[in-house]
Amino acid sequence: AAGCVKQILYRPPFVVKVQYHIVPYHYYSSVYEYITLLLLFIPRQLPYRHIYREELKQRNQKKKERRTQKKNKKMIIDAQTIFFSFLGMAACLYFGLQLIRQFALQIAQENHDAVVEMDQKADQERRRKERAADQAAQAAFARVQPILTTAAAANLAASKSEDEQDKGLV
């Protein structure tokens, strides 16, 4: 023996499909439950099926009308519309370019400030190195200066005697 289980698949608000599945008797716990299920799931016709059909037809008709209305609407483009469209686009383009210009100027100024700061740091480093080199030269000169004074005096005396000799020969 077998039972019949009814399954209704809904697509609101209309009943779309009714399926009946044959189920073997041993799936149920008692004969009473089996008979109850058989009585419950006797195939019946929906009493107002024609109403659903009419409602569905009306909805489809309304959809068709809306589609044709959308197709029949024609856009009127005249010179005034084109003029104001171009005017609006030109204004947007102008203000957009001004915004881009301001942004680029701000970036250029920040870049310039950064370059000036880097130049100042490099100049300070160069001056510090020059001062260190001058101090090292002065320290070396201070160590060598006593030797130079005696050698310079001897050279000066020698050069004077040579000059006197040259003048006498000429």
C-alpha positions, 0 to 999 in steps of 0.5 A: 500500500502507498500513501499520497503526499501533496506538495504545493509550490508557491510563487505568491500570490498564485499557486504555481504547481501542485505535486503528488508523491507516492509514499510507501506504507511502511514510512508511517507509524500506524495504519491510522496515520496512513489513512488520515494522510490519504484522506487529507491529501485527496487531490482537490481543485482550487475553487477560485482558479479562474479568479487567479487567471483573470488577475494574472491577465490583468497584471500582464496587461498593465505591464504591457501598457507601462512598457508601451508608455515608456517606449512612446515617450519621446525626449524633446531636445531644443536649442535652449536645453542644449545651451543650458547643458553646455553652460552647466558642463562648462561651469563644472569644468571651470570649477573642476580645473580651478580645484585641480589648479589649487591642489597642484599649487599647494603641492608645488609650494610644499615641494618648494618649501621642502627643497629650500629646507634641504638646501639650508641643511646642506648649506649649514653642513657645508659651512660646518665642514668649512669651519672645521677645515679652517680650524684644522688649518689654523691649528696646523699653521700654529704648529708650523709657524715658529719654523716658518718665521726662521726660514722666512727670515733666512729666505728674505735675507737671501733674496735681498742679497740677490737683488742687490747683486742683480742691480749691480750687474745691470 
